[in-house]
């Protein structure tokens, strides 16, 4: 069975709730589909990294045997495989829904759902208080909706966890794991983030820089909390080519860089009445 796809976008939605579903079978299905149908496969896997690709694939297949019937953990494995290709036109999504936390009935139904009840809870015995450049610390979002303590807690997917110690939404409670971090370099991590509705998003190579993690979690000791600390591969560029033409370069429209892009736009908007490249 092959999924329908187009060259513009591929949305792959797997049902991990089916009876007798085995994670290994799900991963093999995704692998076979990508190897046979992904237009950019030959660009992502070549003679230079074929050995590494086979190694990653083998490791993920072995992991599925450990988490064969665990939906959330299986989905993490599928995410890790899909994100290997860094292909903006293909994605994999977990079945999830938006929850209106101002509606008591919606909240009650969500709190009784399996996705909420199965969210991992860790008894936090202490709140870390280390130097600002260390990952083990207390962080919060820019708007203060969530506050977490990051502590060591290792398993296949992580070296650290971010544990909720305060939440302004009823959809999260203290002790629940908000995200997981796997160290891949100096103050650099792969991250599994549990979103507001507890669905999962996977980020690779997120950085801790000057007390800011992934451009969205801020050490509580920071006085200035703005979401544009991370350095993108190529900076935002605006320049005048001649008296009638300007050049604007925006390398990404990532939501994580909204504040930085918005500030840049406000500074240059007065010049937009000319021809723009």
Secondary structure, DSSP 4 states (H G I P E B T S, - for coil): ------SS-EEEE--TTSTT--HHHHHHHHHHHHHHH-TTHHHHS-TTTHHHHHHHHHHHHHHHHHSTT-HHHHHHHHHHHHHTT--TTEEEE-------TT-HHHHHHHHTSHHHHTS-B----------TTSSSSEEEETTSSEEEEEEEEEETTEEEEEEEEEESSTT--TTBEEEEEEEEETTEEEEEEE-TTS-EEEEEEEEEETTEETTTEEETT-S---S--SPPSS--EEEESSSSEEEEE-----GGGHHHHHHHHHHHGGGTTSEE-
